[in-house]
């Protein structure tokens, strides 16, 4: 009786599996049309970590792991792993049969090259972790890599997604100048899609990798990332059906409600668990007037962040209470309040001892669409109410990254990802060792607090969650007091897509995933 029951269940499961696989088989192929904005300066995630680069490059490049919505690691290029009891040794076992897009095999040599050679020199975030915590990266055999840490690092297993730790081809980059390598014009990864064409100002096209290591995948033939200059035109493209997917920021927030209500449109805010983006101001703290903490405090008091959330971001987010967003590990909501108060702002300017009229602030505009244009204009107005003269300086995404990374600004606006654990996503903006030129995602404001650097280090190495919380609470309070950055909004990004597009958001990195199992239902 039990055998018959098991047999019936097995047949049922088999029939269901065949039905699902059959449905996918019938819908294989096709082209998925999306938007990338602003147009990325490059598609090499080891060299550039701006959001548009990560979005497109996540289909070309892969990392060792991927992550569930609750940040649990899952196999990627590594099929399994072991961690030593002392938390100092990590052994990764790689999938066999993986090839780069040029046909060369992916091996442990590429992992060693990526983690020990290229990323420590080129990657604004990864180099902080790799230099500070990694003692060695060694090849055990062609499909096994052992990484040894200098000290325990609780966040280590969260860093192996393609934006943070992309695997780069050793045979392409070794011995060459990373920044000027001709291969940067035609990326070579291991992912399910290969670079096909980039017509500047119009689109980026990726094509199906016929030799992808996951058998039968990807399902789609082509990905098209359209470059559409203004948010109104992007909204029209989605309404008219020429675009299938809208990513957070693709259209003005005021249009989200209307587009979401269209028939056969799916909406979700999932897929941002790894990133937890925050909007903030960067002050250049190396010179007057922003080297003066009273001035920075005055600017924050002059910014009505409730207005920013409700009228500029149209409710997609909440007021930031400090350097950690509310979804970040070890967030402490009990931070000193930075309420909107123009009377207090003017009093703080008086306490600072400066004359605002002596300064013309170079505010580098953030070139990511209408929401940011409005925020920059509002920031300008707020500073002018304090007596400053403000010039908004326009640029494109590449220009913004270059100027910010080289400290060529007085003030700018941006948003950044917090990567689940503050040791990965927040520490990098505040420690003195990351005051380095070349990346906009380092400590570009020049905040320098040697005593707090010691607390950052202790918090990252601590394995007791309660003790980590104590240390990170101490850090948050000090950063709010010092206004190390101008914390504005814990952002919420929606994804809108045609209902026929399946398997779109399945992990903690959402649309930055590889899309290897995305398909279009016909």
N, C-alpha and C positions, 0 to 999 in steps of 0.2 A: 504493500500500500504506500509506504514511504517512498519507495523507488519510483512508483508510477507518478506520485505527486511531484517528486523532484524532476522527473522526466518532462512532465507537463510544464512546470515552471521554466525549465531549461529551454524547451521549445518556444515558450512565450518570450523569454528574454532574447532568444536568438532571432525570433521574428521581429521583435522591436528593434534590435540592433541592425538587422538587415533593412528595415524600413527607414531608420535614421540614416544609415550609410547610403541607401539608395537615394534618399532625398538630397543628400549632399552631392552624390554622384551626378544627379540630374541637374544640379545647379553649379557644377564646376565651371570655371571660366568667367569671362566678363571683366569689366573694368569698373573700379570704384573711384568715384570722383570726390575729391576733398579740397580743402583750402589750406594754404600755408601763408601765414601773415605774421609779421612782415616777411619778406623774402629773406631766407637765411644767407649769411655771407659765405658759408661753406657747409659741406655735408659730412665732415669728419668729426665725430664726437670727442675724439681724443684732443682735438685742437680747439674746439668751440663748444660750449655747453649752453648756449642760448636755447630757449624753448623751441623755436622753429627748427633748429638743427636736430635737436633730440627727437622731435616728432617724425621727421622724414628718415633720419639715420637709424631709428629704431627698427626699421624694416630691412635695413642693409646689414647692420652690425648686431652682434649678440654678445651676451656675457655668460658667465658660468651658471647663473641662477635666474629664476623669476620668482614672483611673490604673490601669495593670495591677498585678498582684500584686508586681512588682519596681519599682513606682513610676515607670514610664515614662508620660509624659503622652499622653493620647489626646483626640480631639476631643469637645467637649461643645457648649455654646452657640457656641463658636468652632470653625469647621471647619478652620482652618489658622492658622499663625503663622510669623513670622520673627524671628530674633534678630540684632542687629548684631554684627559681629566683635568690638567692644570690650565686648560684654555689657551695654551701657547702654540699648539701645533694643529694645523688644518691640512688634511689630505683630500684632494679632489681627484675623482676618477672621471676621465673624459669619455664622451661618447665616441665610438669608433665610426669610421666612414665619413667624417665631416670634412668637407672641402671648402676652400676659399673659392670665390667666384671665378678666379682664373684657373681653377682645376688643381691647385697645389693642396696637399693635405694639411688640415689643421691639427697641430700636435701640442704637446706640453711645451715645446720650444716657443710657440707663439704666446702662451700664457706667461711664461717667464719673461719674455721680451716686453709684453704689455705692462705687467705689474712691476717689473724691476728696472726697466729701462725707459720706455717711452712715456707712460703716464706720469711718473714722478717729475718729468721735465716739462710736460705740456698741459696737464689737466689741472685746472684751478682748484678743484675740490679734492680729487683723489691724491694729489701730491702731498697734501697736508697729512692725510692718514697714512699713506705709504711711507713717508719719510719719518714720521713720528713713531709709528707702532710696528712696522714690518722689519724684522731682522734679516730674513732671507726668503727668497723664492727659488726653489730648486726643482729640477726635473728628476723624477724617480725613474720613469721610463716614458715612452712616447705618449702614453695615455694617463699618466699619473703625475701630479704636481703636489709638492709639499711646501706650505707656507708657515714660517715660524715667526712669532711675534716677540717683541722685546718685553712686553708686559701684557697682561690681560686687557682685552678691548671688547667690551660688551656689545658694541654695535657692529662688529666686524662682518657678521653674516648678512647684514642688511645692505651692504655696499655693492653687491654683484649684479646690478642691472645695467643695461647697455648705455645709459646716460652717464653713470658713475664709473663703471669699470668696463668699457668696451674692449673686446679682444681685437687686437690689431695684428695684421700680417707681418711677421718678422722679415720674410723674404722681400717685402715691398719697402719697408721703412728702415731696416738696419743699415747703418753707415751713410744714410742720406740726411739731408737737412729736412727735418720734419715739416717745417712751415712751407717750404718751397717745392716739396716733392711733386713731380708731375702727376702722381697717382691721386693727389688731392682733387684733381679735376674729374676723375672717374673712380669713385670709391670702390674698394674691393673688400667685401665682408664675407660672412658665412651665412647670412640671413636668407629668408625665403624669397626676397626680392632683390634684383640687381639693378644697378644704375643703367638707365637707357638714354635719357635725353634731358637736358636742362636748357630751355629757351628763356633767357633772362627776361624778367618782367612779365612772363606769360605763364609758364608751367614747369614743373619737374615731373618726369615720368620714370617710373620703375617698372621692370618687367619680371615675370615669373622666373624663378631660379629652377631650371629643369633638373638640376642635380642636388636639390636640397636634401639634407640628411634625414629629414622626417618623411618617410615614404608616403607618397600620394599627396603631399602638401607642397606649396600652398594651393588653395582652391581657385584663387583669382588669377587672371592672366596679367593684369596690369593695375597699377595704382597711379592716379594722376593728382598731383598737388597743384591746384590753380593759384596763381598770384593775381589777386583782384585788389586794386588799390584802396577802395574805400568801403566802409562797413555797410552802407546802404546798398551798394551793388552786390556785396556778398550775401546780404539778406534776400535780395531779389533772385540771385542765382539759386538759392535754396528753395525759394517759393516756386520758381519755375521748373525745378527738377533737374537743372543742369549740374547741381552739386548734391551729393548724397549724404554728406556728413558735415556737421558744424562742431568745431572744437571750442572750448571756452575761450572767449576773446575774439573769435572770428567775426562776430557781429556785435553791434552795440547792445549793451544790456537791456536797453529800453525795448528792443525788438524781441527779446526772448519769450515773453509771455504770449505774444501774438503767433510767433512761429511754432511754439510748443502746442498751441491749440489746433494746428492744422491737422487734417485727417491723415492717418497712416504715418504719423511721426512719433518716434520713441524719444523719451527724455530720461536722463539719469545724471546724478551728480557723483556716482561711484567712479572709481578708477583714478582718484587723486589721493588715495590714502598714503602712498609713498611720498608724495610731493608736498602736501599741506602748504600751498603758496601763501605768501604774505606780501602785501604792498607796503612800501616804506620810502622815506627820503634818505638820501645819502648826503651828508655834510662833508665837505673837505675840511677836516679838522687840523690841517697842517698850518693854516694861516688864518688871520682875521677875516671876517668876524666869527667864523664857526669854530675857531680854536677855543672860544670862550663858552663854557658850559651854560652860563646864564643866557647867552644868546640862543643856544640850541633849545633850552627850556622855554624861552620866550616864543620861539617859532612854534613849538608844540602847543603851547597855550593859545596861540593865535589860530590854530587849525581846528575847525569844527568837524570832528571826525564822524559825528552822527550825520551831519549833512553829507559828508563824503560817501558814507555807506548808502544812505537813502536816496540821494539825488544824483550822485555821480556813478555809483555802482548799482543803483536801482535795487537795493536790498540783497544783492548776491554777495553776502559776506557779513562779518560783524566787526565791531571796533576792536582793534588789537589792544591788549592790556600790557604788552611788553614784547620782548624778543622772541618768545615762544608762542606759536599759535595755539589755539585751544585744543587742537587735535594732536599736538606734539607730545611725545613721551616726556614726563616730568614737568608738564605745564603747571604753573602755580597762578591761580587767578587773583591772589591777594597781593597785587602789586601796588605801589604808590600811584595814586590817581593823577592823570595828566588831562584834566578837564579843560574844555573850551572856556576861556576867560580872557577877553581882550584887555580888561583893566589890569589883570595880573601880568599879562604878556608885556604890556608897556612898562609896568613896574620892574619886571625882570630886565628889560632893556636898560632902564635907568640904573639898576644895580650893576649891570655889566660894565658900565663906565665908557661904553662906546657911543659914538654919534652915528646913527644909522644912515644919515644923509651923506656920510663920507664914503659909502660903499655902493658900488654897482655890482649886484650879484649876477654872475653868469649861470643861469639855470639851463642845464643841458636837457632838452626835451626828450622824453621817452617815446620812441617811434612805433608804438604798438597799437595805434588806433584811437578812435574818438574818445573812449573813456579816459585814456591817459592824457589826451589833449585837454580835456575839461579839467582833469586833476592838476595838470601843470598850470593852466590859467588860474585856477582857484588858489594854488600855492603862491603864484605871483601876486595876486590880489592881497592875500593874507600878509605877505612880507611887505608889500607897499603900505599897508595900514600901519605897520610898525615903523615906517619911515625909510625903508630901503628902496633903492632903485633896482629894478630887476629887468634883465634882458633874457628873453627866451631864445635859445640857440637851437635851431632845428638840425636834425641829422637823420641818417638811415640806421638800420640795425647794426651794420658793420662799423659805421662811424661812431655810434654810441658805445659799442663794446670797446673800440680802440681808445677813444677819449677817456672813458671811465677807467679802463684798465691802466691807462697811463697818467691818471690823476689830473687830467686837463679839464677841470670843471670846478665850480664853487658849490653847486647844489644840483642834484638830479633825482629823478624819481625812478623806481624800478619795482619789480617783484622777484622773489626768489623762492626756491623750493627748500623745505626743511628736512626732507629725507628720513622721517620717522623717528630718528634718534638725534638729539642735539649735538652729539659728538660728530655726526656726519654733516648736518645741514646748517647749524647755527654757529658752532665754534669757529668755523673757517672765517667768519666775518669779524672776529674780535680779537684773535690772538696775534701777538706781535710778530711771530715767525711767519705769518701769512701776509705781512705788509710787503707785497711783491708786485712789481709792475707786470703787465701783460694780460691779466685776466680781470674782467669786471666782477667776478664772483670770489674775490679775495677780500682782504681787509683794506679796501681802497680808500676808506675814509681816514685811515691812519690812527684809529683808536689804539692807545697803548697803555696797558695796565699790567705790569709784570706780576703783581701779587695775584690778580685775578687769573692770569695765565696759569699759575700754579693750581688754582682751584679747578680750572677747565681740565687740566691734565689729570688731577686726582679723580674728578667725576667720571672721566672717560675710562679710566682703569679700574674703577670700583665695580665689584660684581654684586654687591648687596643693593637691591633696588631702593630700600629705605634710605641708605646712606647716600646713594646717588641723588635722591630727591632733595635731601638736605643741602647738598653741594650745589645742585642746579637752582634751588630756590635762592641761595646766597648770590649766585651769578645773576639771576634775573633781576633781583632788587638793585644790584649795583649798576647794571646796564640801563635800567629805567632811570635811575637817579642821574647818571652821566649823560643820558640821551645819546648813547653810542650810535644809534641810528634813529630816524624819525618814524617810529612804528605807527602805521595807519590802519590797515584793514587785513583781517584774516579772510582771505578770498574764498569764494565758492565758484567753481567752474562747472557749468553744465555741458553735457554732450547731447546734441540733437541729431537724429539720423532717420532715414527712411526705415519703416518697419520691415522692409524686405531684406535689410542688411542684418545678418546674424553673426553672433559671437564677437561683437565689436568690443565690448568692455568686459574683460574677464579677470583682470589682475589688478594689483595695486598701482601699476603704472599706466593703466587704461589705454588711451590712444597712442601712447609711446611704445606699445607692444609691437611684436613682429607682424601681426595680422596673418600668421601662418594658417589659422583655421577660420578666418573670416570668409563668408560666402554670401552670395546674393540669391535669395529665394525667387524662383521664377514661376 
